[in-house]
């Protein structure tokens, strides 16, 4: 069973697009990993669609807004290592170069992470860097070290696509789903290379 950590605003367990959540942790000072912003749940729904049999874990770092300090992110990644997550969805990024070494240390154990292209930690070697692109949600393309995927989650009936949540966060989530599919057949260290070669 593939274990996927979603480092985000938590997950609303039981949401029709998500279903059961295997577990989680709250790093915001609260007492549960319930999602009160909706972002983490939407990300989880994207991943669940592509990896229906995976175990999803909510690693809550966003409380009342989509922002977290580097210390909180480090603690979240350490939790992922300790709990042996196979894959980490990190729909966030920073342009602060002072954080590079901290991310390098946090990822030194070999965590397989999908994050935003062009920002840390997405610019680090070994991280699957994703960016939004105008392509169907069931495909992606690879160019110059970046995986391009749809910026949209699952469509909401009656809501035009442009009014739905969208952006780099969901390109990351879609690529996490593709990476989870590859992990079903390949060792962790071969996933990024296989995806880059078009082997899903």
Secondary structure, 3 states (H helix, E strand, C coil): CCEEEEEECCCCCCCCCCCCCCEEEECCCCCCCCCCCCHHHHHHHHHHHHCCCCEEEEEECCCCCCCCCHHHHHHHHHHHHHCCCCEEEECCCECCHHHHHHHHHHCCCCCCEEEECCCECCCCCCCEEEEECCCCCCCEEEECCEEEECCECCCCCCCCHHHCCECHHHHHHHHHHHHHHHHCCCCHHHHHHHHHCCCC
